[in-house]
Amino acid sequence: MSSAVELTSPHEGPARVSPTEVNWRQIIWCNDCNMRHTDVVIAGAGLAGSAAAAMLAEAGTDVLLIDPREVYPPDFRCEKLDVSQIEILRKTGLADAVLNAATPDRSLAIARFGRVVERRDGRQCGIHYADLVNTVRRQVPANAFLPAKVDSVVTNADRQILSLSNGEEVSARLLVLATGLNLGLRHQLGLARKVISENHSISIGFDIKPVSRRDFDFSALTCYSESPATRVAYVAFFPIGETTRANLFVYRDLHDAWLKRFRAAPREILLEVLPSLSQLIGPFEVHGDVKIRPVDLYVTEGHRQGGVVLVGDAFATSCPAAGTGAGKALMDVQRLCNIYIPQWLATPGMGAKKIAAFYDDPEKQAYDAWCTNKAYALKRLSLDTSLPWVAQRWARFALHGARGALRAAKRRLTGATASVALSSEH
């Protein structure tokens, strides 16, 4: 008996498949098959998957979002969106919903070498990752979400068949893989993960509150490392609701005893590595749990396949310290859903050559490269003691100082002009 049989795809010609695949493949091209049909199925309802589903549904695309969790649980990931990420978010059509759920900062102070060198108007907003994802999920129609786990998948250049944990099967023209760091489906699809920087950075999240006073004197504050010896990139304080949230980014081994010390005494260890904080923010205490998350930088290999496309962390990770994680996921989704999926669905087939256009998109590639370069540059800027990087640290101190002085001068000039105008009216 032959170990494989030949089936004919309507658009790709003969394809050799194993006997275990035959029944599924025959079902794909059957006119009366008993399964759910859709144009696009999205596996994984984190930020990337939920945003893609919301965009496609809004555009009238027949889409199904699959995830075992009906509500996304608390998860320490992106907690702040800066102006560049908000700009990308606007291209998804989801900005209004997200910004209404987030907390904008009123102003941002920047400290280098223990001194505030610049103050600027607020241009970022804070939101816990679970709230961000669930806000985006609420933009997905109820009939486009299915709470289940994808147990297995068979793909080809025409239809993708997914077998779910609830016993259902789904047939779609395109599978969008948005499963983040999950390995299950990756292995089934023959996808390999290539680590390019193991334990690249560690993110630490916690809440702080002032002592002996109601509020801090700042809305948002970013304090950069005072010395490479501390192995700190920076700490960012920003509002989420009525709470002041802190995100500290460090470069240490995951098994470094320093992390255990920080978890046990976060306030004391924070002041140990950033001693100027006591003058910058005044007396404070750490409130609630301390979350610690290490990050490997990796890219996916073997992804140029027919019928399936990867977005967000399922494709490649970025460094949270560089502030590019949410932006990278949103860039993937807005390019895929605004440009490529409408084009792909307009013509027959879903071959590898068609899918490759997304991976080769110049805007996506430029943003991916920018994210990677920023991750490495920030690490060297924080740790490298060679003369060029020391010079860069002082150059940034001078640049922030000059911009801060210019903004202060403009504020004084604006105030003086307003006073003169008011005097002339009287």
Secondary structure, DSSP 8 states (H G I E B T S, - for coil): --S-EEEEETTTEEEEE-HHHHHHHHHHT-TT-SSEEEEEEEE--SHHHHHHHHHHHHTT--EEEEES-SS-----S--EE-HHHHHHHHHHT-HHHHHHHSEE-SEEEEEETTEEEEEEE---EE--HHHHHHHHHTTS-GGGEEE--EEEEE--SS-EEEEETTS-EEEEEEEEE--TT--HHHHHTT-EEEEEEEEEEEEEEEEEEESSSSS-S-SEEEEE-S-GGGTEEEEEEEEETTEEEEEEEE---TT-HHHHHHHHSHHHHHHHH-TTHHHHH-SEEEEEEEEEEEEEEEEEES---TTEEE-GGGTB---GGGT-HHHHHHHHHHHIIIIIHHHHHTSS---HHHHHHHHT-HHHHHHHHHHHHHHHHHHHHHH--SHHHHHHHHHHHHHHHHHHHHHHHHHHHHHHHHHHHHHHH-
